[in-house]
């Protein structure tokens, strides 16, 4: 994949600023015929119904994927400082992820994927995050965004994959851009924030408001500009930069109603029968990333603490710090929090599978959704609290440059401020639901 090059912005208000870009934006030279909002799932046989795609898959099994993730943990730890320095994943890490089969893990078998379930996804992300939080984060989104690409119609999927085993996509939803109808599609303009993994992507999936409602729009990376904004104290390696599009033409088949993308997607599931996760609402899939990364980061923090605490000597007493009851208590409390966090996330996923999986026991009630959201958000919050305990018991020496606990401390401060990790806000909404007071003004589709 070519490295980005620097380009100076010239538009009003940004003149003189440097940005990262793949190459100058292109405009389509041939525009398809005008048509009303085409059904992206219609096929050449004009039945109006999606036709299953059937291709044999030789992708790694879930067991092999988990083994591959475990083998990468020491490599990711060894590259963590370089990852921070680059503010994106090193090329070697992206290559390792591809070789391990992670980029096809959440693709349907018809596209050569492993069709992993939600539990396997969480286990992979948690394991990678034990090596490095930024690597786990980016890997998780590049994996799960493949699931999003598979929700577009057949013609769009041909654009995305085009004979390749996978396509890498970044996604950014806020603030939404605009999609102005034009012959054969739309002109899309906007600036979107927090494009995690965009430095490795061939496509970007962005939200845009159109006259007929919100859309998800797929743009090739070389038709947008990446603005180098990700200068942060933690999670530096995610490269979560801004994405800018200026009146970029997008054919209609590479757009999809945002609600169809984000909610239960029966048409996409019909294209790829047999992969249950494809029909799950995305708000039941993507938020588990934050919890899984938090759990894996906490796993690493407790492991590092346990390995190093026996070496510390208290200057005032000349005794071993590990012999102090309060230090032992802090570790035990951290272990307990992390254990409960794992169980809570496990229960939330089990309920998600029961309600949205093949068994589909019943329709999810607001109370069910509240329980899932509290489980996912609460597990991440507990993992962060476990990390806090061992950080506080580790002494000031960890903040010397290069200590992995210093990086973990900074990573957590950034992660816990993500909207999907905000237990305080979620508990207020979910608590109202559990008390029979409804959602209030909280948007139902994202609850």
Kinemage of the C-alpha trace (Angstrom):
@kinemage 1
@onewidth
@group {chain A} dominant
@subgroup {mainchain}
@vectorlist {calphas} color= white
{ca unk a 1} P 0.000 0.000 0.000
{ca unk a 2} L 1.562 3.383 -0.975
{ca unk a 3} L 2.438 5.693 1.848
{ca unk a 4} L 0.525 8.977 2.120
{ca unk a 5} L 2.156 12.140 0.861
{ca unk a 6} L 1.949 15.633 2.292
{ca unk a 7} L -0.246 18.220 0.636
{ca unk a 8} L -0.817 21.833 1.663
{ca unk a 9} L -4.435 22.903 2.086
{ca unk a 10} L -5.410 26.019 0.166
{ca unk a 11} L -9.111 26.392 0.921
{ca unk a 12} L -10.234 29.423 2.971
{ca unk a 13} L -9.584 29.035 6.657
{ca unk a 14} L -7.002 26.292 6.151
{ca unk a 15} L -4.460 27.898 3.835
{ca unk a 16} L -0.920 26.850 4.584
{ca unk a 17} L -1.849 23.805 6.657
{ca unk a 18} L -0.216 20.503 5.818
{ca unk a 19} L -2.338 17.398 5.477
{ca unk a 20} L -1.704 13.784 4.576
{ca unk a 21} L -3.217 12.578 1.322
{ca unk a 22} L -2.913 9.508 -0.857
{ca unk a 23} L -2.945 11.410 -4.122
{ca unk a 24} L -4.962 14.306 -5.570
{ca unk a 25} L -8.706 13.775 -5.568
{ca unk a 26} L -10.147 12.370 -8.782
{ca unk a 27} L -13.500 13.000 -10.378
{ca unk a 28} L -15.458 10.376 -12.260
{ca unk a 29} L -15.039 10.733 -16.026
{ca unk a 30} L -18.099 8.664 -16.905
{ca unk a 31} L -21.375 9.189 -15.095
{ca unk a 32} L -24.021 6.436 -15.040
{ca unk a 33} L -27.547 7.126 -16.187
{ca unk a 34} L -29.853 8.967 -13.820
{ca unk a 35} L -32.032 6.741 -11.662
{ca unk a 36} L -34.095 7.112 -8.545
{ca unk a 37} L -32.733 5.746 -5.276
{ca unk a 38} L -31.701 2.370 -6.628
{ca unk a 39} L -32.034 -0.711 -4.466
{ca unk a 40} L -28.392 -1.676 -3.900
{ca unk a 41} L -29.421 -5.283 -3.437
{ca unk a 42} L -31.111 -5.721 -6.844
{ca unk a 43} L -29.288 -8.142 -9.158
{ca unk a 44} L -28.996 -8.586 -12.914
{ca unk a 45} L -31.963 -10.898 -13.017
{ca unk a 46} L -34.132 -7.942 -11.928
{ca unk a 47} L -36.058 -9.968 -9.396
{ca unk a 48} L -35.705 -7.183 -6.856
{ca unk a 49} L -34.516 -9.806 -4.376
{ca unk a 50} L -30.913 -10.282 -3.345
{ca unk a 51} L -29.374 -13.433 -4.752
{ca unk a 52} L -27.007 -15.483 -2.560
{ca unk a 53} L -23.310 -15.270 -3.358
{ca unk a 54} L -21.678 -18.696 -3.221
{ca unk a 55} L -17.908 -19.063 -3.243
{ca unk a 56} L -15.972 -21.699 -1.322
{ca unk a 57} L -13.944 -20.344 1.592
{ca unk a 58} L -10.563 -21.588 2.790
{ca unk a 59} L -10.206 -18.926 5.467
{ca unk a 60} L -8.655 -19.716 8.884
{ca unk a 61} L -10.896 -21.282 11.496
{ca unk a 62} L -11.810 -19.362 14.665
{ca unk a 63} L -9.408 -21.554 16.635
{ca unk a 64} L -6.556 -20.747 14.250
{ca unk a 65} L -7.366 -17.030 14.358
{ca unk a 66} L -7.179 -17.034 18.152
{ca unk a 67} L -3.884 -18.897 18.046
{ca unk a 68} L -2.520 -16.394 15.532
{ca unk a 69} L -3.549 -13.508 17.783
{ca unk a 70} L -1.793 -15.075 20.758
{ca unk a 71} L 1.416 -15.488 18.771
{ca unk a 72} L 1.392 -11.802 17.838
{ca unk a 73} L 1.228 -10.463 21.419
{ca unk a 74} L 5.013 -10.278 21.972
{ca unk a 75} L 5.537 -8.727 18.538
{ca unk a 76} L 2.953 -6.044 19.213
{ca unk a 77} L 4.550 -5.236 22.565
{ca unk a 78} L 7.940 -4.994 20.918
{ca unk a 79} L 6.582 -2.525 18.335
{ca unk a 80} L 4.461 -0.463 20.727
{ca unk a 81} L 6.957 2.406 21.025
{ca unk a 82} L 7.398 2.521 17.249
{ca unk a 83} L 3.624 2.511 16.831
{ca unk a 84} L 3.366 5.560 19.092
{ca unk a 85} L 6.147 7.302 17.225
{ca unk a 86} L 4.543 6.697 13.833
{ca unk a 87} L 1.035 7.521 15.097
{ca unk a 88} L -0.214 4.598 13.042
{ca unk a 89} L 0.458 0.883 12.896
{ca unk a 90} L 3.832 -0.110 11.429
{ca unk a 91} L 3.662 -1.785 8.029
{ca unk a 92} L 4.899 -5.001 9.651
{ca unk a 93} L 1.880 -5.097 11.954
{ca unk a 94} L -0.584 -4.601 9.113
{ca unk a 95} L 1.181 -7.368 7.183
{ca unk a 96} L 1.040 -9.637 10.239
{ca unk a 97} L -2.691 -8.992 10.622
{ca unk a 98} L -3.269 -9.844 6.960
{ca unk a 99} L -1.184 -13.029 7.175
{ca unk a 100} L -3.021 -14.064 10.349
{ca unk a 101} L -6.355 -13.877 8.516
{ca unk a 102} L -7.833 -11.086 10.627
{ca unk a 103} L -8.942 -8.972 7.664
{ca unk a 104} L -11.127 -11.792 6.339
{ca unk a 105} L -12.304 -12.919 9.791
{ca unk a 106} L -15.623 -11.045 9.655
{ca unk a 107} L -16.370 -11.597 5.986
{ca unk a 108} L -18.951 -14.074 4.719
{ca unk a 109} L -17.700 -17.385 3.343
{ca unk a 110} L -18.842 -16.276 -0.122
{ca unk a 111} L -16.194 -13.549 0.042
{ca unk a 112} L -13.562 -15.906 1.399
{ca unk a 113} L -14.154 -15.063 5.046
{ca unk a 114} L -14.049 -16.988 8.306
{ca unk a 115} L -17.535 -15.877 9.416
{ca unk a 116} L -16.509 -15.553 13.070
{ca unk a 117} L -19.116 -14.946 15.741
{ca unk a 118} L -19.218 -12.099 18.240
{ca unk a 119} L -17.547 -14.088 21.014
{ca unk a 120} L -14.574 -14.987 18.803
{ca unk a 121} L -14.285 -11.375 17.679
{ca unk a 122} L -14.078 -10.182 21.281
{ca unk a 123} L -11.471 -12.824 22.134
{ca unk a 124} L -9.274 -11.826 19.185
{ca unk a 125} L -9.503 -8.111 19.992
{ca unk a 126} L -8.845 -8.707 23.692
{ca unk a 127} L -5.769 -10.781 22.866
{ca unk a 128} L -4.334 -8.257 20.403
{ca unk a 129} L -4.934 -5.453 22.904
{ca unk a 130} L -2.902 -7.361 25.461
{ca unk a 131} L -0.021 -6.722 23.086
{ca unk a 132} L -0.848 -3.084 22.360
{ca unk a 133} L -4.097 -1.156 22.791
{ca unk a 134} L -3.685 0.819 19.560
{ca unk a 135} L -3.036 -2.349 17.565
{ca unk a 136} L -6.079 -4.036 19.087
{ca unk a 137} L -8.226 -0.985 18.378
{ca unk a 138} L -7.221 -0.568 14.738
{ca unk a 139} L -7.317 -4.299 14.088
{ca unk a 140} L -10.824 -4.474 15.538
{ca unk a 141} L -12.173 -1.692 13.354
{ca unk a 142} L -10.509 -2.927 10.175
{ca unk a 143} L -12.010 -6.361 10.858
{ca unk a 144} L -15.506 -5.139 11.693
{ca unk a 145} L -15.610 -2.636 8.845
{ca unk a 146} L -15.349 -5.616 6.508
{ca unk a 147} L -18.698 -6.636 7.958
{ca unk a 148} L -20.003 -3.189 7.019
{ca unk a 149} L -18.726 -3.500 3.443
{ca unk a 150} L -20.594 -6.793 3.141
{ca unk a 151} L -23.851 -4.943 3.926
{ca unk a 152} L -23.683 -2.934 0.718
{ca unk a 153} L -25.196 -4.301 -2.484
{ca unk a 154} L -23.586 -6.764 -4.851
{ca unk a 155} L -22.325 -4.128 -7.285
{ca unk a 156} L -20.654 -2.162 -4.505
{ca unk a 157} L -19.061 -5.323 -3.108
{ca unk a 158} L -17.601 -5.980 -6.554
{ca unk a 159} L -15.996 -2.524 -6.352
{ca unk a 160} L -14.667 -3.134 -2.842
{ca unk a 161} L -13.167 -6.582 -3.300
{ca unk a 162} L -12.551 -6.783 -7.049
{ca unk a 163} L -10.890 -10.179 -6.889
{ca unk a 164} L -8.920 -9.346 -3.736
{ca unk a 165} L -9.268 -11.401 -0.537
{ca unk a 166} L -10.272 -8.383 1.551
{ca unk a 167} L -10.743 -4.633 1.522
{ca unk a 168} L -9.659 -2.320 4.330
{ca unk a 169} L -12.025 0.501 5.246
{ca unk a 170} L -12.085 3.251 7.843
{ca unk a 171} L -15.413 4.671 8.958
{ca unk a 172} L -16.452 8.025 10.389
{ca unk a 173} L -19.973 9.179 11.126
{ca unk a 174} L -19.631 12.580 12.785
{ca unk a 175} L -20.351 15.220 11.921
{ca unk a 176} L -22.420 14.056 8.936
{ca unk a 177} L -21.555 15.502 5.532
{ca unk a 178} L -23.898 16.310 2.682
{ca unk a 179} L -24.870 14.213 -0.349
{ca unk a 180} L -26.270 16.318 -3.197
{ca unk a 181} L -28.101 14.276 -5.859
{ca unk a 182} L -26.605 14.396 -9.324
{ca unk a 183} L -26.875 12.286 -12.435
{ca unk a 184} L -26.181 8.688 -11.456
{ca unk a 185} L -25.398 9.323 -7.817
{ca unk a 186} L -24.339 12.066 -5.420
{ca unk a 187} L -21.731 14.745 -4.829
{ca unk a 188} L -20.481 14.227 -1.300
{ca unk a 189} L -18.885 16.949 0.800
{ca unk a 190} L -17.859 16.939 4.430
{ca unk a 191} L -15.212 16.683 7.085
{ca unk a 192} L -15.435 13.733 9.438
{ca unk a 193} L -13.513 13.177 12.653
{ca unk a 194} L -11.912 10.152 14.330
{ca unk a 195} L -11.134 8.004 11.288
{ca unk a 196} L -9.366 5.222 13.200
{ca unk a 197} L -7.207 3.100 10.893
{ca unk a 198} L -7.592 5.464 7.956
{ca unk a 199} L -3.840 5.428 7.307
{ca unk a 200} L -4.158 1.779 6.251
{ca unk a 201} L -7.492 1.946 4.437
{ca unk a 202} L -8.378 1.689 0.779
{ca unk a 203} L -11.929 2.934 1.410
{ca unk a 204} L -13.706 5.263 3.818
{ca unk a 205} L -17.321 4.849 4.900
{ca unk a 206} L -18.818 8.193 5.908
{ca unk a 207} L -22.263 9.457 6.823
{ca unk a 208} L -23.962 12.116 4.726
{ca unk a 209} L -27.375 13.768 4.794
{ca unk a 210} L -29.308 13.579 1.521
{ca unk a 211} L -32.738 14.993 0.598
{ca unk a 212} L -34.229 11.530 1.198
{ca unk a 213} L -32.471 10.882 4.514
{ca unk a 214} L -29.085 9.940 5.986
{ca unk a 215} L -26.792 7.734 3.921
{ca unk a 216} L -23.658 5.729 4.423
{ca unk a 217} L -21.331 6.474 1.532
{ca unk a 218} L -18.252 4.540 0.409
{ca unk a 219} L -15.397 6.616 -1.012
{ca unk a 220} L -12.050 5.397 -2.367
{ca unk a 221} L -9.193 6.653 -0.211
{ca unk a 222} L -7.561 8.458 -3.129
{ca unk a 223} L -10.636 10.679 -3.550
{ca unk a 224} L -10.480 12.139 -0.037
{ca unk a 225} L -7.921 14.099 1.950
{ca unk a 226} L -6.609 12.878 5.302
{ca unk a 227} L -5.948 15.780 7.658
{ca unk a 228} L -3.215 15.076 10.198
{ca unk a 229} L -5.040 15.945 13.426
{ca unk a 230} L -4.268 12.966 15.685
{ca unk a 231} L -1.824 14.553 18.145
{ca unk a 232} L -2.931 13.049 21.452
{ca unk a 233} L -1.361 11.700 24.668
{ca unk a 234} L -2.696 8.147 24.322
{ca unk a 235} L -3.882 5.685 21.675
{ca unk a 236} L -1.498 7.459 19.330
{ca unk a 237} L -1.073 4.461 17.075
{ca unk a 238} L -4.716 4.496 15.967
{ca unk a 239} L -4.064 7.344 13.509
{ca unk a 240} L -7.617 8.588 14.038
{ca unk a 241} L -7.268 11.557 11.708
{ca unk a 242} L -9.895 13.718 10.012
{ca unk a 243} L -11.253 12.844 6.564
{ca unk a 244} L -12.267 15.523 4.046
{ca unk a 245} L -14.266 15.163 0.821
{ca unk a 246} L -15.005 18.067 -1.524
{ca unk a 247} L -17.885 17.415 -3.929
{ca unk a 248} L -16.685 13.878 -4.664
{ca unk a 249} L -18.931 11.971 -7.062
{ca unk a 250} L -20.257 8.713 -5.608
{ca unk a 251} L -22.340 6.373 -7.784
{ca unk a 252} L -25.676 5.444 -6.272
{ca unk a 253} L -24.722 1.788 -5.821
{ca unk a 254} L -22.001 2.805 -3.345
{ca unk a 255} L -24.531 4.414 -1.035
{ca unk a 256} L -26.916 2.763 1.380
{ca unk a 257} L -29.588 4.073 3.730
{ca unk a 258} L -27.851 4.642 7.048
{ca unk a 259} L -30.651 2.868 8.890
{ca unk a 260} L -30.289 -0.204 6.689
{ca unk a 261} L -26.555 -0.280 7.319
{ca unk a 262} L -26.777 0.175 11.062
{ca unk a 263} L -29.886 -1.828 11.993
{ca unk a 264} L -31.010 -5.397 11.301
{ca unk a 265} L -30.016 -5.950 7.685
{ca unk a 266} L -32.095 -8.775 6.221
{ca unk a 267} L -31.234 -7.949 2.563
{ca unk a 268} L -27.493 -8.167 3.280
{ca unk a 269} L -28.026 -11.387 5.189
{ca unk a 270} L -29.876 -12.783 2.165
{ca unk a 271} L -26.853 -12.031 -0.020
{ca unk a 272} L -24.703 -14.088 2.327
{ca unk a 273} L -26.909 -16.753 3.940
{ca unk a 274} L -25.306 -18.629 6.750
{ca unk a 275} L -23.424 -15.722 8.329
{ca unk a 276} L -25.679 -14.721 11.185
{ca unk a 277} L -23.572 -11.803 12.402
{ca unk a 278} L -24.196 -9.966 9.151
{ca unk a 279} L -27.812 -9.395 10.191
{ca unk a 280} L -27.004 -8.072 13.682
{ca unk a 281} L -27.559 -4.343 14.224
{ca unk a 282} L -24.184 -2.610 14.134
{ca unk a 283} L -24.861 -1.033 17.517
{ca unk a 284} L -24.740 -4.568 18.894
{ca unk a 285} L -21.354 -5.229 17.242
{ca unk a 286} L -19.171 -2.118 17.172
{ca unk a 287} L -19.487 -1.065 20.863
{ca unk a 288} L -18.001 -4.365 22.050
{ca unk a 289} L -14.697 -3.183 20.581
{ca unk a 290} L -14.208 -0.612 23.321
{ca unk a 291} L -14.890 -3.163 26.038
{ca unk a 292} L -12.665 -5.806 24.441
{ca unk a 293} L -9.755 -3.388 24.028
{ca unk a 294} L -10.235 -2.251 27.626
{ca unk a 295} L -10.180 -5.841 28.886
{ca unk a 296} L -7.072 -6.715 26.901
{ca unk a 297} L -5.280 -3.580 28.076
{ca unk a 298} L -6.184 -4.456 31.670
{ca unk a 299} L -4.868 -7.990 31.126
{ca unk a 300} L -1.547 -6.452 30.099
{ca unk a 301} L -1.486 -3.993 33.005
{ca unk a 302} L -2.034 -6.707 35.614
{ca unk a 303} L 0.508 -8.977 33.964
{ca unk a 304} L 3.153 -6.223 33.901
{ca unk a 305} L 2.407 -5.246 37.483
{ca unk a 306} L 2.721 -8.831 38.654
{ca unk a 307} L 6.046 -9.236 36.825
{ca unk a 308} L 7.615 -6.055 38.233
{ca unk a 309} L 6.216 -5.460 41.712
{ca unk a 310} L 8.564 -7.965 43.351
{ca unk a 311} L 11.546 -5.878 42.244
{ca unk a 312} L 10.401 -2.678 43.926
{ca unk a 313} L 11.845 -1.617 47.298
{ca unk a 314} L 10.171 1.018 49.462
{ca unk a 315} L 12.898 3.633 50.181
{ca unk a 316} L 11.451 4.572 53.563
{ca unk a 317} L 11.366 0.999 54.933
{ca unk a 318} L 13.782 -0.817 52.612
{ca unk a 319} L 11.166 -3.527 52.481
{ca unk a 320} L 9.703 -5.159 49.395
{ca unk a 321} L 6.611 -3.354 48.131
{ca unk a 322} L 5.006 -6.681 47.270
{ca unk a 323} L 4.956 -7.565 50.971
{ca unk a 324} L 2.751 -4.586 51.864
{ca unk a 325} L -0.873 -5.553 52.589
{ca unk a 326} L -2.298 -2.503 50.828
{ca unk a 327} L -0.414 -3.337 47.631
{ca unk a 328} L -1.634 -6.913 47.738
{ca unk a 329} L -5.151 -5.679 48.357
{ca unk a 330} L -4.938 -3.289 45.397
{ca unk a 331} L -3.921 -6.117 43.091
{ca unk a 332} L -6.666 -8.386 44.396
{ca unk a 333} L -9.271 -5.673 43.844
{ca unk a 334} L -7.964 -5.104 40.319
{ca unk a 335} L -8.085 -8.849 39.592
{ca unk a 336} L -11.637 -9.015 40.918
{ca unk a 337} L -12.790 -6.063 38.813
{ca unk a 338} L -11.255 -7.508 35.673
{ca unk a 339} L -12.773 -10.933 36.324
{ca unk a 340} L -16.234 -9.432 36.833
{ca unk a 341} L -15.781 -7.256 33.725
{ca unk a 342} L -15.099 -10.346 31.621
{ca unk a 343} L -18.157 -12.129 32.978
{ca unk a 344} L -20.321 -9.069 32.389
{ca unk a 345} L -19.238 -8.768 28.768
{ca unk a 346} L -19.755 -12.507 28.289
{ca unk a 347} L -23.338 -12.225 29.582
{ca unk a 348} L -24.050 -9.206 27.365
{ca unk a 349} L -22.858 -11.089 24.274
{ca unk a 350} L -24.857 -14.181 25.240
{ca unk a 351} L -28.018 -12.068 25.471
{ca unk a 352} L -27.158 -10.366 22.168
{ca unk a 353} L -26.782 -13.732 20.438
{ca unk a 354} L -30.039 -15.020 21.931
{ca unk a 355} L -31.984 -12.007 20.684
{ca unk a 356} L -30.332 -11.299 17.331
{ca unk a 357} L -28.717 -14.613 16.396
{ca unk a 358} L -30.169 -17.520 14.391
{ca unk a 359} L -32.372 -18.694 17.272
{ca unk a 360} L -33.897 -15.230 17.578
{ca unk a 361} L -35.752 -16.277 20.712
{ca unk a 362} L -37.893 -13.135 20.768
{ca unk a 363} L -37.857 -9.479 19.848
{ca unk a 364} L -35.476 -7.401 21.935
{ca unk a 365} L -37.294 -5.179 24.408
{ca unk a 366} L -36.006 -1.834 25.617
{ca unk a 367} L -35.118 -3.552 28.871
{ca unk a 368} L -33.071 -6.170 26.983
{ca unk a 369} L -31.214 -3.461 25.142
{ca unk a 370} L -30.584 -1.616 28.392
{ca unk a 371} L -29.088 -4.780 29.894
{ca unk a 372} L -26.825 -5.274 26.868
{ca unk a 373} L -25.658 -1.656 26.863
{ca unk a 374} L -24.969 -1.665 30.595
{ca unk a 375} L -23.078 -4.939 30.245
{ca unk a 376} L -20.875 -3.759 27.398
{ca unk a 377} L -20.201 -0.269 28.757
{ca unk a 378} L -19.916 -1.448 32.350
{ca unk a 379} L -17.356 -4.119 31.511
{ca unk a 380} L -15.058 -1.570 29.910
{ca unk a 381} L -15.467 0.800 32.837
{ca unk a 382} L -14.511 -1.939 35.295
{ca unk a 383} L -11.461 -2.812 33.207
{ca unk a 384} L -10.332 0.822 33.320
{ca unk a 385} L -10.836 0.867 37.098
{ca unk a 386} L -8.675 -2.257 37.423
{ca unk a 387} L -5.924 -0.519 35.474
{ca unk a 388} L -6.196 2.540 37.719
{ca unk a 389} L -5.580 0.387 40.784
{ca unk a 390} L -2.358 -1.181 39.530
{ca unk a 391} L -1.107 2.120 38.090
{ca unk a 392} L -1.569 3.818 41.465
{ca unk a 393} L 0.241 0.951 43.212
{ca unk a 394} L 3.159 0.986 40.765
{ca unk a 395} L 4.958 4.126 41.907
{ca unk a 396} L 6.221 7.150 39.993
{ca unk a 397} L 8.987 5.217 38.237
{ca unk a 398} L 6.564 3.851 35.621
{ca unk a 399} L 6.243 7.302 34.096
{ca unk a 400} L 9.804 7.200 32.883
{ca unk a 401} L 9.958 7.126 29.107
{ca unk a 402} L 9.540 3.668 27.704
{ca unk a 403} L 7.765 1.928 30.563
{ca unk a 404} L 4.765 0.098 29.075
{ca unk a 405} L 2.578 0.941 32.094
{ca unk a 406} L 3.085 4.625 31.314
{ca unk a 407} L 1.717 4.078 27.817
{ca unk a 408} L -1.178 2.011 29.164
{ca unk a 409} L -2.032 4.798 31.601
{ca unk a 410} L -2.172 7.334 28.776
{ca unk a 411} L -4.087 4.999 26.482
{ca unk a 412} L -6.774 4.503 29.116
{ca unk a 413} L -7.277 8.241 29.617
{ca unk a 414} L -8.108 8.580 25.923
{ca unk a 415} L -10.224 5.412 25.654
{ca unk a 416} L -12.417 6.155 28.654
{ca unk a 417} L -13.479 9.470 27.096
{ca unk a 418} L -14.916 7.800 23.998
{ca unk a 419} L -18.693 8.162 23.784
{ca unk a 420} L -19.153 4.385 23.609
{ca unk a 421} L -17.257 3.985 26.884
{ca unk a 422} L -19.273 6.617 28.768
{ca unk a 423} L -20.911 4.549 31.494
{ca unk a 424} L -22.207 7.640 33.305
{ca unk a 425} L -24.344 8.728 30.357
{ca unk a 426} L -25.387 5.192 29.463
{ca unk a 427} L -26.384 4.358 33.018
{ca unk a 428} L -28.634 7.436 33.152
{ca unk a 429} L -30.471 6.365 29.991
{ca unk a 430} L -30.551 2.636 30.773
{ca unk a 431} L -31.606 3.338 34.343
{ca unk a 432} L -34.586 5.300 33.061
{ca unk a 433} L -35.544 2.384 30.821
{ca unk a 434} L -35.250 -0.139 33.651
{ca unk a 435} L -37.425 2.107 35.821
{ca unk a 436} L -40.110 2.164 33.148
{ca unk a 437} L -39.472 5.749 32.069
{ca unk a 438} L -38.434 5.054 28.474
{ca unk a 439} L -35.553 6.536 26.506
{ca unk a 440} L -36.448 10.191 26.913
{ca unk a 441} L -34.714 12.137 24.140
{ca unk a 442} L -32.059 9.462 23.503
{ca unk a 443} L -32.125 8.243 19.875
{ca unk a 444} L -33.761 4.815 19.733
{ca unk a 445} L -31.737 3.447 16.757
{ca unk a 446} L -28.427 3.830 18.606
{ca unk a 447} L -29.603 2.444 21.953
